[in-house]
Amino acid sequence: MRSEVVERLLSINREFYQSFADPFRATRGKLQPGVARAIETVNPDANLLDLGCAHGLLAEELAGRGHSGTYVGLDSSQPLLDSAPEHLHPPQYQFALADLGIVEWIPIARSLLTGRATHEQIPVEKPALFDWIFAFAVVHHIPSSNLRQSTVAAIRTLLTSNGRVAVSVWDFLSSARLRERVVAWDTVGVNQEDVGEGDYLVDWREGGNGVRYVHHFGDDELRDLAEKSGFRVLREFRSDGERGQLGEYQIWEVA
């Protein structure tokens, strides 16, 4: 996929999550069942990185469970971050603005975990590593197989040797109702032939009309992404929404 098309798709989602932060948050008032299931084995003292943390719903759940490790939440929407629970304070809970479509979020994550400024050198003997990294409903918003691969490779560099990754993607095509919400590419000035197989625009109807770019993962595509990046899939399951099938979840470990 050409770089200008990648940037166009990223900009569509940036604009969406800036413009529709309030109605989006209103529809995400509780944790998805699949997310709750995916975090069941997280140790209370684990250091956690939550990519696409939005308004801190997962952080609040972890706090309610007595989590005592460091939590770092990154999101590309300042309006959503501004809605994170006020009672979750640094140094244990930290939230920051970061564009997850570019790998510059890596030093931000490291600096928040170590308490160092992003320009400071982190000693090699004390790398800033996480025990768990969450990427719920994130990877399907990253356009192009190359960028998805480099994002997952970056995630691997931030894990401890026995760390875990919990990831989910949206299987909206499994729902007849959601299939009706797919819109044509020319509505945003993009040619169909310029996007990849499995790339879609899905409309939004709460608080106004909007669109989001979403990549639909085909059979074994998420597993292939993990394995090509040096991960082993420990567990996978379906959950959420209609018939418990709208979310594909996987737990990874370093192979």
FIZAZA-352088 format. One line per 8 residues: number of its first residue (from 1); their letters; for each residue x, y, z of N, C-alpha, C. Coordinates in nm, 4 decimals. Each point is the difference from the previous one (the first is absolute). Layout:
FIZAZA-352088
NUM	A	X Y Z X Y Z X Y Z ~ ...
//
This chain:
FIZAZA-352088
1	MRSEVVER	0.0846 -0.1191 0.0000 -0.0846 0.1191 0.0000 0.0886 0.1246 0.0000 ~ -0.0336 0.0955 -0.0853 0.0797 0.1216 -0.0108 -0.0079 0.0813 0.1295 ~ 0.1103 0.0678 0.0314 0.0094 0.0716 0.1269 -0.1085 0.1064 0.0143 ~ -0.0351 0.0662 -0.1097 -0.1017 0.1041 0.0095 -0.1385 -0.0580 0.0302 ~ -0.0241 -0.1241 -0.0457 -0.1271 -0.0657 0.0319 -0.0014 -0.0413 0.1470 ~ 0.1124 -0.0540 0.0488 0.0117 -0.0346 0.1419 -0.0298 0.1221 0.0862 ~ 0.0607 0.1130 -0.0334 -0.0205 0.1212 0.0786 -0.1452 0.0470 -0.0082 ~ -0.0617 -0.0149 -0.1151 -0.1405 0.0401 -0.0141 -0.0893 -0.0849 0.0910
9	LLSINREF	0.0239 -0.1287 0.0049 -0.0811 -0.0876 0.0840 0.0234 0.0291 0.1484 ~ 0.1244 0.0244 0.0359 0.0286 0.0377 0.1384 -0.0689 0.1310 0.0375 ~ -0.0005 0.0945 -0.0931 -0.0613 0.1303 0.0283 -0.1515 -0.0116 0.0163 ~ -0.0615 -0.0921 -0.0744 -0.1443 -0.0222 0.0139 -0.0326 -0.0415 0.1430 ~ 0.0802 -0.0913 0.0548 -0.0265 -0.0458 0.1361 0.0373 0.1032 0.1047 ~ 0.1081 0.0755 -0.0239 0.0339 0.1080 0.0940 -0.1154 0.0984 0.0098 ~ -0.0519 0.0383 -0.1154 -0.1104 0.0961 -0.0028 -0.1232 -0.0565 0.0692 ~ -0.0274 -0.1281 -0.0234 -0.1178 -0.0605 0.0620 0.0098 0.0053 0.1522
17	YQSFADPF	0.1112 -0.0460 0.0562 0.0115 -0.0093 0.1450 0.0186 0.1351 0.0677 ~ 0.0315 0.1025 -0.0793 -0.0027 0.1362 0.0536 -0.1430 0.0540 -0.0010 ~ -0.0691 -0.0211 -0.1111 -0.1316 0.0610 -0.0188 -0.1115 -0.0723 0.0740 ~ 0.0150 -0.1322 0.0167 -0.1079 -0.0794 0.0583 0.0391 -0.0605 0.1345 ~ 0.0899 0.0647 0.0697 0.0464 -0.0529 0.1287 -0.1151 -0.0159 0.0991 ~ -0.0860 0.1001 0.0100 -0.1089 -0.0061 0.0982 -0.0998 -0.1118 -0.0306 ~ -0.0556 -0.0078 -0.1211 -0.0925 -0.1116 -0.0267 0.0676 -0.1358 0.0030 ~ 0.1290 -0.0065 -0.0385 0.0713 -0.1271 0.0078 0.0098 -0.0447 0.1448
25	RATRGKLQ	0.0403 0.0913 0.0889 0.0114 -0.0319 0.1412 -0.1350 -0.0436 0.0574 ~ -0.1070 0.0644 -0.0452 -0.1327 -0.0323 0.0516 -0.0420 -0.1429 -0.0344 ~ 0.0524 -0.0528 -0.1103 -0.0331 -0.1374 -0.0386 0.0971 -0.1011 0.0590 ~ 0.0986 0.0456 0.0734 0.1014 -0.0884 0.0605 0.0025 0.0224 0.1511 ~ -0.1129 -0.0276 0.0629 -0.0122 0.0249 0.1426 0.0422 -0.1164 0.0872 ~ 0.0203 -0.1153 -0.0587 0.0452 -0.1154 0.0775 0.0959 -0.0832 -0.0846 ~ 0.0806 -0.0800 0.0685 0.1010 -0.0811 -0.0660 -0.0656 -0.1083 -0.0857 ~ 0.0568 -0.0233 -0.1180 -0.0482 -0.1096 -0.0831 0.0249 -0.1326 0.0711
33	PGVARAIE	-0.0912 -0.0964 -0.0116 0.0198 -0.1296 0.0661 0.1321 -0.0669 -0.0389 ~ 0.0393 0.0149 -0.1256 0.1250 -0.0605 -0.0440 0.1222 0.0612 0.0656 ~ -0.0036 0.1316 0.0234 0.1114 0.0666 0.0676 0.0097 -0.0503 0.1436 ~ -0.1139 -0.0080 0.0675 -0.0006 -0.0498 0.1379 0.0566 -0.1413 0.0069 ~ -0.0321 -0.0807 -0.0977 0.0509 -0.1377 -0.0044 0.1492 -0.0020 -0.0288 ~ 0.0458 0.0887 -0.0876 0.1410 0.0015 -0.0414 0.0936 0.0416 0.1127 ~ -0.0503 0.0790 0.0958 0.0879 0.0500 0.1067 -0.0110 -0.0824 0.1274 ~ -0.0688 -0.1122 -0.0061 -0.0216 -0.0812 0.1202 0.1303 -0.0448 0.0658
41	TVNPDANL	0.1046 -0.0268 -0.0790 0.1241 -0.0555 0.0557 0.1085 0.1055 0.0200 ~ -0.0339 0.1281 -0.0109 0.0982 0.1066 0.0209 0.0328 0.0112 0.1479 ~ 0.1288 -0.0083 0.0329 0.0417 0.0119 0.1405 -0.0260 0.1412 0.0514 ~ -0.0377 0.0146 0.1260 -0.0315 0.1330 0.0547 0.1173 0.0968 -0.0024 ~ 0.1236 -0.0523 0.0043 0.1173 0.0886 0.0034 0.0663 0.0158 -0.1362 ~ -0.0654 -0.0451 -0.1069 0.0582 0.0074 -0.1341 0.0069 0.1447 -0.0490 ~ 0.1035 0.0301 -0.0765 0.0091 0.1286 -0.0697 -0.0721 -0.0134 -0.1333 ~ -0.0932 0.0911 -0.0260 -0.0930 -0.0148 -0.1109 0.0067 0.1175 -0.0964
49	LDLGCAHG	-0.0095 -0.0297 -0.1292 -0.0122 0.1019 -0.1040 -0.1312 -0.0241 -0.0735 ~ -0.0846 0.1017 -0.0013 -0.1321 -0.0092 -0.0619 -0.0021 0.0900 -0.1230 ~ 0.0124 -0.0593 -0.1180 -0.0007 0.0752 -0.1254 -0.1444 0.0234 -0.0434 ~ -0.0325 0.1245 -0.0329 -0.1380 0.0333 -0.0324 -0.0860 -0.0023 0.1254 ~ 0.0510 0.0628 0.1064 -0.0669 -0.0070 0.1310 -0.1298 0.0788 0.0053 ~ -0.0208 0.0910 -0.0961 -0.1215 0.0824 -0.0055 -0.0203 0.0753 0.1317 ~ -0.1164 -0.0150 0.0618 -0.0326 0.0774 0.1206 0.0299 -0.0767 0.1284 ~ 0.0862 -0.1007 -0.0074 0.0491 -0.0657 0.1203 -0.0916 -0.1027 0.0619
57	LLAEELAG	-0.0873 -0.0597 -0.0802 -0.0940 -0.0982 0.0537 0.0730 -0.1218 0.0567 ~ 0.1018 -0.0474 -0.0726 0.0761 -0.1152 0.0470 0.0800 0.0352 0.1254 ~ 0.0578 0.1189 0.0021 0.0753 0.0434 0.1179 -0.0885 0.0015 0.1243 ~ -0.1212 0.0488 -0.0154 -0.0918 0.0060 0.1137 -0.0361 -0.1408 0.0484 ~ -0.0178 -0.0920 -0.0942 -0.0283 -0.1380 0.0367 0.1164 -0.0608 0.0781 ~ 0.1222 0.0239 -0.0482 0.1183 -0.0529 0.0669 0.0137 0.0582 0.1411 ~ -0.0248 0.1287 0.0127 0.0072 0.0633 0.1318 -0.1009 -0.0630 0.0951 ~ -0.1185 -0.0287 -0.0515 -0.1024 -0.0635 0.0825 0.0387 -0.1399 0.0432
65	RGHSGTYV	0.0870 -0.0636 -0.0768 0.0474 -0.1342 0.0346 0.1222 0.0042 0.0907 ~ 0.0450 0.1204 0.0353 0.1139 0.0128 0.0886 0.1347 -0.0077 -0.0669 ~ 0.0051 0.0351 -0.1273 0.1279 -0.0024 -0.0714 0.1004 0.0931 0.0671 ~ 0.1230 -0.0503 0.0214 0.1014 0.0791 0.0706 0.1216 0.0345 -0.0855 ~ 0.0090 -0.0559 -0.1198 0.1114 0.0311 -0.0884 -0.0227 0.1314 -0.0731 ~ 0.0959 0.0356 -0.0850 -0.0119 0.1232 -0.0782 -0.0869 -0.0231 -0.1228 ~ -0.0905 0.0924 -0.0239 -0.0859 -0.0027 -0.1183 0.0326 0.1216 -0.0860 ~ 0.0270 -0.0244 -0.1297 0.0216 0.1073 -0.0967 -0.1044 -0.0139 -0.1095
73	GLDSSQPL	-0.0788 0.1049 -0.0213 -0.1016 0.0000 -0.1040 0.0305 0.1028 -0.1070 ~ 0.0009 -0.0433 -0.1258 0.0262 0.0897 -0.1124 -0.1197 0.0019 -0.0934 ~ -0.0323 0.1192 -0.0486 -0.1083 0.0130 -0.0964 0.0265 0.1213 -0.0887 ~ -0.0569 -0.0019 -0.1194 0.0212 0.1095 -0.0947 -0.1074 0.1073 0.0079 ~ -0.0964 -0.0161 0.0917 -0.1095 0.0965 0.0137 0.0112 0.0738 0.1331 ~ 0.0355 0.1276 -0.0052 0.0084 0.0783 0.1232 -0.1365 0.0137 0.0679 ~ -0.1087 0.0204 -0.0741 -0.1301 0.0075 0.0673 -0.0344 -0.1256 0.0793 ~ 0.0367 -0.1180 -0.0512 -0.0256 -0.1226 0.0756 0.0901 -0.0072 0.1235
81	LDSAPEHL	0.1258 0.0341 -0.0164 0.0922 -0.0010 0.1141 -0.0454 0.0964 0.1093 ~ -0.0550 0.1125 -0.0411 -0.0479 0.0984 0.0972 -0.1146 -0.0539 0.0861 ~ -0.0619 -0.1088 -0.0475 -0.1118 -0.0587 0.0740 0.0426 -0.1165 0.0879 ~ 0.1290 -0.0271 0.0071 0.0486 -0.1090 0.0855 -0.0332 0.0302 0.1456 ~ -0.0233 -0.1026 0.0805 -0.0393 0.0219 0.1407 0.0993 0.0869 0.0755 ~ -0.0497 0.1018 0.0674 0.0867 0.0944 0.0701 0.0682 -0.0620 0.1217 ~ -0.0551 -0.1078 0.0527 0.0591 -0.0603 0.1204 0.1179 -0.0913 -0.0316 ~ 0.0313 -0.0195 -0.1282 0.1149 -0.0825 -0.0379 0.1167 0.0934 -0.0298
89	HPPQYQFA	0.0930 0.0093 0.0920 0.1061 0.1002 -0.0073 0.1367 -0.0632 -0.0198 ~ 0.0971 0.0771 -0.0556 0.1406 -0.0413 0.0001 0.0486 -0.0094 0.1453 ~ 0.1039 -0.0776 0.0276 0.0813 -0.0710 -0.0987 -0.0555 -0.1355 -0.0421 ~ -0.1001 -0.0525 0.0728 -0.0465 -0.1348 -0.0347 -0.0764 -0.0025 -0.1318 ~ -0.0913 0.0938 -0.0177 -0.0813 0.0050 -0.1225 0.0393 0.1230 -0.0799 ~ 0.0405 -0.0221 -0.1245 0.0437 0.1098 -0.0846 -0.0623 -0.0130 -0.1386 ~ -0.0476 0.1133 -0.0502 -0.0628 0.0054 -0.1316 0.0736 0.1033 -0.0845 ~ 0.0120 -0.0285 -0.1310 0.0704 0.0943 -0.0870 -0.0541 -0.0093 -0.1423
97	LADLGIVE	0.0096 0.1139 -0.0682 -0.0385 0.0074 -0.1401 0.1112 -0.0599 -0.0857 ~ -0.0351 -0.0889 -0.0897 0.0990 -0.0617 -0.0889 -0.0701 -0.0482 -0.1263 ~ 0.0612 0.0253 -0.1131 -0.0526 -0.0451 -0.1282 0.0443 -0.1440 -0.0216 ~ -0.0919 -0.0943 0.0125 0.0344 -0.1408 -0.0098 0.0220 -0.0450 -0.1438 ~ -0.0202 0.0899 -0.0960 0.0269 -0.0316 -0.1390 0.1458 0.0181 -0.0380 ~ 0.0807 0.0536 0.0915 0.1437 0.0165 -0.0233 0.0742 -0.0508 0.1228 ~ 0.1219 -0.0526 -0.0191 0.0686 -0.0670 0.1102 0.0603 0.0966 0.1010 ~ -0.0223 0.1297 -0.0155 0.0501 0.0963 0.0975 -0.0662 -0.0149 0.1369
105	WIPIARSL	-0.1033 -0.0833 0.0101 -0.0617 -0.0229 0.1305 0.0881 -0.0852 0.0907 ~ 0.0993 -0.0692 -0.0549 0.0845 -0.0886 0.0801 0.0759 0.0759 0.1087 ~ 0.0748 0.1089 -0.0321 0.0700 0.0718 0.1075 -0.0945 0.0640 0.1015 ~ -0.1214 0.0334 -0.0421 -0.0977 0.0554 0.0952 -0.0356 -0.1063 0.1034 ~ -0.0255 -0.1222 -0.0470 -0.0338 -0.1091 0.0914 0.1146 -0.0281 0.0959 ~ 0.1227 -0.0031 -0.0527 0.1169 -0.0283 0.0848 0.0191 0.1095 0.1054 ~ -0.0144 0.1245 -0.0429 0.0250 0.1105 0.0927 -0.1017 0.0027 0.1131 ~ -0.1242 -0.0328 -0.0287 -0.1017 -0.0001 0.1041 0.0218 -0.1134 0.0994
113	LTGRATHE	0.0516 -0.1120 -0.0486 0.0262 -0.1117 0.0898 0.1185 0.0283 0.0919 ~ 0.1013 0.0682 -0.0545 0.1217 0.0256 0.0782 -0.0034 0.1312 0.0761 ~ -0.0913 0.0884 -0.0369 -0.0030 0.1313 0.0613 0.1025 0.0950 -0.0570 ~ 0.0607 -0.0345 -0.1140 0.0995 0.0853 -0.0650 -0.0644 0.0794 -0.1125 ~ 0.0594 0.1124 -0.0339 -0.0446 0.0767 -0.1159 0.0304 -0.0793 -0.1263 ~ -0.0780 0.0254 -0.1060 0.0153 -0.0782 -0.1226 0.1370 0.0159 -0.0642 ~ 0.0713 0.1117 0.0270 0.1298 0.0217 -0.0623 0.1136 -0.0630 0.0800 ~ -0.0279 -0.0486 0.1223 0.1053 -0.0577 0.0820 0.0310 -0.1427 -0.0437
121	QIPVEKPA	0.1267 -0.0364 0.0091 0.0422 -0.1341 -0.0346 -0.0335 -0.0963 0.1133 ~ -0.0674 -0.1090 -0.0326 -0.0317 -0.1007 0.1006 0.1128 -0.1031 0.0021 ~ 0.0604 -0.0278 0.1158 0.1108 -0.0945 0.0062 -0.0372 -0.1365 -0.0567 ~ 0.0928 -0.0595 -0.0773 -0.0256 -0.1295 -0.0625 -0.0258 -0.1066 0.1052 ~ 0.0709 0.0092 0.1145 -0.0150 -0.1016 0.1037 -0.1326 0.0128 0.0743 ~ -0.0724 0.1099 -0.0220 -0.1301 0.0184 0.0625 -0.1032 0.0401 -0.1057 ~ -0.0274 -0.0908 -0.0935 -0.0943 0.0342 -0.1061 -0.1411 0.0191 0.0548 ~ -0.0746 0.0889 -0.0649 -0.1385 0.0244 0.0410 -0.0898 -0.1012 -0.0709
129	LFDWIFAF	-0.0391 -0.1025 0.0726 -0.0763 -0.1085 -0.0600 -0.1291 -0.0243 0.0769 ~ -0.0980 -0.0481 -0.0728 -0.1323 -0.0244 0.0570 -0.0254 -0.1500 0.0123 ~ -0.0769 -0.0358 0.1022 -0.0390 -0.1400 0.0199 -0.1181 -0.0379 -0.0889 ~ -0.0857 0.0965 -0.0237 -0.1148 -0.0200 -0.0893 -0.0151 0.1241 -0.0875 ~ -0.0368 -0.0227 -0.1262 -0.0387 0.1092 -0.0901 -0.1367 -0.0340 -0.0571 ~ -0.0912 0.0934 0.0131 -0.1358 -0.0172 -0.0515 -0.0163 0.0796 -0.1291 ~ -0.0596 -0.0632 -0.0988 -0.0322 0.0680 -0.1257 -0.1404 -0.0424 -0.0414 ~ -0.0968 0.0445 0.0785 -0.1393 -0.0345 -0.0263 -0.0583 0.0986 -0.1008
137	AVVHHIPS	-0.0526 -0.0533 -0.1103 -0.0638 0.0825 -0.1039 0.0935 0.1079 -0.0519 ~ 0.1260 -0.0342 -0.0210 0.1005 0.0949 -0.0471 0.0573 -0.0404 -0.1361 ~ 0.0448 -0.1247 -0.0102 0.0725 -0.0439 -0.1198 -0.0866 0.0105 -0.1250 ~ -0.1298 -0.0161 0.0145 -0.0863 0.0078 -0.1191 -0.0145 0.1439 -0.0511 ~ 0.0494 0.0981 0.0748 -0.0011 0.1382 -0.0470 0.1330 0.0412 -0.0641 ~ 0.0938 -0.0923 -0.0115 0.1314 0.0308 -0.0567 0.0028 -0.0458 -0.1452 ~ 0.0138 0.0929 -0.0948 -0.0055 -0.0373 -0.1411 0.1315 -0.0564 -0.0523 ~ -0.0101 -0.0937 -0.0885 0.1082 -0.0668 -0.0731 0.0632 -0.1105 0.0827
145	SNLRQSTV	0.0263 -0.1108 -0.0654 0.0603 -0.1144 0.0685 0.1378 0.0351 0.0539 ~ 0.0742 0.0840 -0.0719 0.1341 0.0376 0.0458 -0.0042 0.0784 0.1302 ~ -0.0933 0.0957 0.0100 -0.0097 0.0800 0.1218 -0.0519 -0.0843 0.1157 ~ -0.0926 -0.0900 -0.0252 -0.0470 -0.0893 0.1065 0.1150 -0.0873 0.0500 ~ 0.0814 -0.0489 -0.0942 0.1134 -0.0841 0.0375 0.1012 0.0775 0.0840 ~ 0.0318 0.1221 -0.0404 0.0981 0.0783 0.0745 -0.0545 0.0408 0.1369 ~ -0.1302 0.0206 0.0106 -0.0609 0.0327 0.1291 0.0112 -0.1173 0.0967 ~ -0.0304 -0.1190 -0.0489 0.0084 -0.1187 0.0852 0.1455 -0.0298 0.0357
153	AAIRTLLT	0.0912 0.0226 -0.0943 0.1425 -0.0178 0.0292 0.0444 0.0971 0.1094 ~ -0.0517 0.1226 -0.0028 0.0320 0.0987 0.1030 -0.0534 -0.0440 0.1357 ~ -0.1181 -0.0559 0.0019 -0.0575 -0.0515 0.1239 0.0925 -0.1047 0.0618 ~ 0.0564 -0.0842 -0.0837 0.0883 -0.1070 0.0491 0.1214 0.0569 0.0728 ~ 0.0529 0.1126 -0.0475 0.1196 0.0579 0.0621 -0.0270 0.0569 0.1386 ~ -0.1258 0.0165 0.0356 -0.0357 0.0607 0.1283 -0.0417 -0.1017 0.1057 ~ 0.0090 -0.1296 -0.0342 -0.0433 -0.1049 0.0916 0.1155 -0.0609 0.0769 ~ -0.0255 -0.0398 0.1231 0.0947 -0.0830 0.0722 0.0092 -0.1359 -0.0688
161	SNGRVAVS	0.0988 -0.0790 0.0377 0.0217 -0.1287 -0.0676 -0.1181 -0.0947 0.0161 ~ -0.0711 0.0099 0.1099 -0.1185 -0.0841 0.0200 -0.1287 0.0826 -0.0064 ~ 0.0065 0.1130 -0.0702 -0.1151 0.0881 -0.0120 -0.1094 -0.0565 -0.0885 ~ -0.1154 0.0631 0.0069 -0.1168 -0.0427 -0.0776 -0.0618 0.1197 -0.0717 ~ -0.0657 -0.0293 -0.1112 -0.0765 0.1000 -0.0739 -0.1431 -0.0498 -0.0112 ~ -0.0959 0.0868 0.0301 -0.1409 -0.0303 -0.0217 -0.0509 0.0929 -0.1090 ~ -0.0520 -0.0575 -0.1065 -0.0391 0.0780 -0.1172 -0.1401 -0.0412 -0.0443 ~ -0.0741 0.0946 -0.0548 -0.1304 -0.0339 -0.0577 -0.0212 0.0780 -0.1284
169	VWDFLSSA	-0.0771 -0.0595 -0.0907 -0.0398 0.0677 -0.1236 -0.1494 -0.0213 -0.0194 ~ -0.0571 0.0889 -0.0776 -0.1459 0.0064 -0.0172 -0.0425 -0.0807 -0.1224 ~ -0.0856 -0.0992 0.0209 -0.0530 -0.0800 -0.1113 -0.1384 0.0513 -0.0373 ~ -0.0044 0.1228 -0.0505 -0.1290 0.0625 -0.0302 -0.0716 -0.0673 -0.1161 ~ 0.0733 -0.0694 -0.0862 -0.0647 -0.0655 -0.1142 -0.0798 -0.1235 0.0411 ~ 0.0151 -0.0438 0.1243 -0.0789 -0.1142 0.0472 -0.1434 0.0420 0.0352 ~ -0.0249 0.1319 -0.0019 -0.1319 0.0533 0.0348 -0.0671 0.0593 -0.1230 ~ -0.1191 -0.0496 -0.0321 -0.0742 0.0537 -0.1138 -0.0310 0.1480 0.0202
177	RLRERVVA	-0.0301 0.0390 0.1237 -0.0305 0.1397 0.0296 0.1205 0.0896 -0.0246 ~ 0.1174 -0.0455 0.0407 0.1204 0.0818 -0.0174 0.0492 -0.0003 -0.1441 ~ -0.0256 -0.1069 -0.0719 0.0388 -0.0015 -0.1421 -0.0719 0.1093 -0.0767 ~ -0.1199 0.0355 0.0451 -0.0761 0.1060 -0.0654 0.0600 0.1378 0.0251 ~ 0.0949 0.0094 0.0936 0.0591 0.1291 0.0347 0.1329 0.0238 -0.0720 ~ 0.0377 -0.0914 -0.0872 0.1183 0.0212 -0.0835 -0.0347 0.1011 -0.1089 ~ 0.0870 0.0999 -0.0183 -0.0257 0.1046 -0.0994 0.1109 -0.0001 -0.1053 ~ -0.0309 0.0588 -0.1140 0.0929 -0.0001 -0.1133 0.1199 0.0908 0.0260
185	WDTVGVNQ	0.1145 -0.0386 -0.0539 0.1230 0.0767 0.0185 -0.0068 0.1383 -0.0622 ~ -0.0757 0.0138 -0.1072 -0.0022 0.1303 -0.0667 -0.0671 0.1083 0.0849 ~ -0.0662 -0.0399 0.1100 -0.0591 0.1010 0.0883 0.1074 0.0802 0.0738 ~ 0.1225 -0.0539 0.0060 0.1106 0.0727 0.0637 0.1118 0.0294 -0.1003 ~ -0.0319 -0.0129 -0.1293 0.0972 0.0338 -0.1030 0.1123 -0.0991 -0.0165 ~ -0.0240 -0.1267 0.0365 0.1002 -0.1055 -0.0142 -0.0492 -0.1004 -0.1036 ~ 0.0900 -0.0453 -0.0853 -0.0352 -0.0992 -0.1008 0.0080 -0.1410 0.0586 ~ -0.0958 -0.0824 -0.0366 -0.0041 -0.1373 0.0491 0.1296 -0.0750 -0.0296
193	EDVGEGDY	0.0568 0.0238 -0.1166 0.1214 -0.0734 -0.0383 0.1234 0.0431 0.0785 ~ -0.0094 0.1103 0.0734 0.1143 0.0481 0.0772 0.0084 -0.0604 0.1398 ~ -0.1068 -0.0662 0.0441 0.0010 -0.0596 0.1332 0.0218 -0.1497 -0.0124 ~ 0.0260 -0.0640 0.1139 0.0311 -0.1423 -0.0017 -0.1226 -0.0877 0.0158 ~ 0.0207 -0.1280 -0.0219 -0.1069 -0.0972 0.0214 -0.0366 -0.0009 0.1482 ~ -0.1271 0.0064 0.0285 -0.0454 0.0026 0.1387 -0.0130 0.1388 0.0589 ~ 0.0285 0.1035 -0.0784 -0.0112 0.1375 0.0491 -0.1398 0.0552 -0.0271 ~ -0.0602 0.0616 0.1029 -0.1368 0.0504 -0.0107 -0.0145 0.1353 0.0671
201	LVDWREGG	-0.1026 0.0719 -0.0419 -0.0502 0.1163 0.0723 -0.1322 -0.0399 0.0636 ~ -0.0122 0.0271 0.1293 -0.1230 -0.0339 0.0721 -0.0576 0.1283 0.0587 ~ -0.1295 0.0191 -0.0190 -0.0590 0.1266 0.0437 -0.0312 -0.0004 0.1491 ~ -0.0254 0.1200 0.0504 -0.0323 0.0241 0.1407 -0.1211 0.0910 0.0039 ~ -0.0980 -0.0316 0.0878 -0.1270 0.0731 -0.0037 -0.0406 0.0590 0.1340 ~ 0.0869 -0.0055 0.0990 -0.0330 0.0553 0.1312 0.0555 0.1420 0.0105 ~ -0.0854 0.0975 0.0264 0.0458 0.1378 0.0144 0.0456 0.0629 -0.1294 ~ -0.0482 -0.0511 -0.1125 0.0398 0.0506 -0.1315 0.0480 -0.1133 -0.0884
209	NGVRYVHH	0.0325 0.0335 -0.1229 0.0452 -0.0993 -0.0955 0.1510 0.0075 -0.0179 ~ 0.0658 -0.1130 0.0140 0.1445 -0.0068 -0.0175 0.0393 -0.1324 -0.0615 ~ 0.1279 -0.0141 -0.0283 0.0517 -0.1263 -0.0533 0.1320 -0.0327 0.0678 ~ 0.0295 -0.1301 0.0062 0.1275 -0.0485 0.0505 0.0592 -0.0983 -0.1001 ~ 0.1329 0.0012 -0.0082 0.0689 -0.1031 -0.0772 0.0181 -0.1216 0.0904 ~ -0.0352 -0.1172 -0.0525 0.0173 -0.1253 0.0738 0.0505 -0.1076 -0.0954 ~ 0.1024 -0.0716 0.0428 0.0453 -0.1170 -0.0756 -0.0673 -0.1231 0.0577 ~ -0.0634 -0.0785 -0.0876 -0.0618 -0.1246 0.0443 0.0999 -0.1142 -0.0156
217	FGDDELRD	0.0304 -0.0660 0.1100 0.0961 -0.1099 -0.0016 -0.0663 -0.1292 -0.0479 ~ 0.0564 -0.0584 -0.1048 -0.0496 -0.1264 -0.0510 0.0451 -0.1165 0.0857 ~ -0.0373 -0.1211 -0.0399 0.0360 -0.1202 0.0736 0.1511 -0.0090 0.0183 ~ 0.0430 -0.0182 0.1235 0.1413 -0.0187 0.0374 0.0879 0.1234 -0.0240 ~ -0.0576 0.1113 -0.0438 0.0823 0.1182 -0.0285 0.0613 0.0583 0.1270 ~ -0.0763 0.0019 0.1085 0.0538 0.0529 0.1251 0.1092 -0.0921 0.0533 ~ -0.0199 -0.1296 -0.0086 0.1018 -0.0968 0.0419 0.1270 0.0154 -0.0836 ~ -0.0158 0.0165 -0.1297 0.1159 0.0181 -0.0884 0.0773 0.1260 0.0377
225	LAEKSGFR	-0.0724 0.1073 0.0318 0.0644 0.1249 0.0404 0.0838 -0.0223 0.1249 ~ -0.0540 -0.0723 0.0950 0.0728 -0.0287 0.1237 0.1255 -0.0822 -0.0276 ~ -0.0137 -0.1066 -0.0758 0.1119 -0.0917 -0.0221 0.1103 0.0629 -0.0831 ~ -0.0348 0.0837 -0.0957 0.1015 0.0683 -0.0800 0.0784 0.1023 0.0828 ~ -0.0562 0.0403 0.1124 0.0659 0.0981 0.0862 0.0698 -0.0643 0.1194 ~ 0.0088 -0.1325 0.0002 0.0726 -0.0688 0.1057 -0.0817 -0.0349 0.1218 ~ -0.1324 -0.0106 -0.0163 -0.0870 -0.0378 0.1102 -0.0559 -0.1404 -0.0203 ~ -0.0431 -0.0575 0.1085 -0.0728 -0.1258 0.0005 -0.1380 0.0273 0.0577
233	VLREFRSD	-0.1043 -0.0515 -0.0648 -0.1364 0.0202 0.0486 -0.0293 -0.1029 0.1086 ~ -0.0243 0.0493 0.1216 -0.0282 -0.0875 0.1130 -0.1468 -0.0382 0.0084 ~ -0.0858 0.0969 -0.0326 -0.1431 -0.0222 0.0177 -0.0762 0.0890 -0.0952 ~ -0.1111 -0.0462 -0.0482 -0.0867 0.0823 -0.0843 -0.1451 -0.0359 0.0265 ~ -0.0858 0.1005 -0.0121 -0.1415 -0.0225 0.0232 -0.0798 0.1123 -0.0660 ~ -0.1292 -0.0221 -0.0106 -0.0933 0.1004 -0.0518 -0.0875 0.0502 0.1138 ~ -0.0390 0.1287 -0.0099 -0.0857 0.0578 0.1028 -0.0631 0.1275 -0.0546 ~ -0.0908 0.0567 0.0786 -0.0580 0.1323 -0.0217 -0.1142 0.0017 -0.1028
241	GERGQLGE	-0.0906 0.0909 0.0255 -0.1039 0.0318 -0.0970 -0.0942 -0.1139 -0.0307 ~ -0.0489 0.0055 -0.1204 -0.1007 -0.0954 -0.0467 0.0559 -0.1425 -0.0002 ~ -0.0639 -0.0855 0.0735 0.0378 -0.1412 0.0073 0.1429 -0.0209 0.0494 ~ 0.0584 0.1009 0.0632 0.1344 -0.0140 0.0530 0.1052 -0.0259 -0.1054 ~ -0.0179 0.0592 -0.1182 0.0891 -0.0288 -0.1119 0.0678 0.1228 -0.0592 ~ -0.0280 0.1200 0.0499 0.0497 0.1210 -0.0659 0.1467 0.0316 0.0285 ~ 0.0566 -0.0603 0.1022 0.1393 0.0254 0.0332 0.0834 -0.1261 -0.0092 ~ 0.1124 0.0074 -0.0724 0.0967 -0.1098 -0.0033 0.1141 0.0372 0.0959
249	YQIWEVA	0.0230 -0.0818 0.1009 0.1005 0.0262 0.1025 0.1116 -0.1030 -0.0061 ~ 0.1217 0.0465 0.0248 0.1137 -0.0900 0.0119 0.0917 0.0477 0.1127 ~ 0.0655 -0.0956 0.0648 0.1051 0.0269 0.0979 0.1306 -0.0520 -0.0590 ~ 0.1018 0.0853 -0.0070 0.1289 -0.0368 -0.0594 0.1103 -0.0019 0.1068 ~ 0.1028 -0.0809 -0.0282 0.1242 0.0057 0.0746 0.1153 0.0023 -0.0986 ~ 0.1173 0.0442 0.0436 0.1170 0.0020 -0.0865 0.0414 -0.1428 -0.0301 ~ 0.0165 -0.0312 -0.1273 0.0353 -0.1380 -0.0404 0.1458 -0.0289 0.0347
//
